[in-house]
């Protein structure tokens, strides 16, 4: 049996958003990172079923879903049941393609 990662199942999500430039390291910048919740953390609060996901993967999945549904990309303010349904359908579709769905 081989291990399959989410990156293997959904390679298109690696390109869901353009790469952003990282600001230089400053004292102010490091403080803002520790006090800001962040999109991945907010997603994990609203969707505990993705708690174990890597923050980048969770955020990319969210942004890809927003793009497909013509929604404004950003931190969600409330839970939308369509998002987990989208994730499940995507995983099932990919597993079927790989002949892993039984």
C-alpha positions, 0 to 999 in steps of 0.5 A: 500500500502506498501513501497518497498525499493531498498534494498528489490528489490535487496538484492543481491546488498548488497553483490556486493563488499567485506566489506572494513576495515575503516582506523583510523581517522586522520586529513589527512584522513578527509581532503581527504574525503572532497576533493575527489569526490567519486564514488557515487558523480561521478555516480550522476553527470553522471546519474542525474536520480539516484541523490536521491539514497543513495550513497552506493546503487548507488555505489553497483549498479555500481559495480554489473553492472561492474562485470556482464559486465566484466568491471574494477570497479572504478569511471566512466569517461563518461556516458554509456547508458547501465547502466541506461537501466540495472537499469530499466530492473532490477527494472522492472524484480523485480517488475514483480516477486513481481506482482507489475508491471501493 
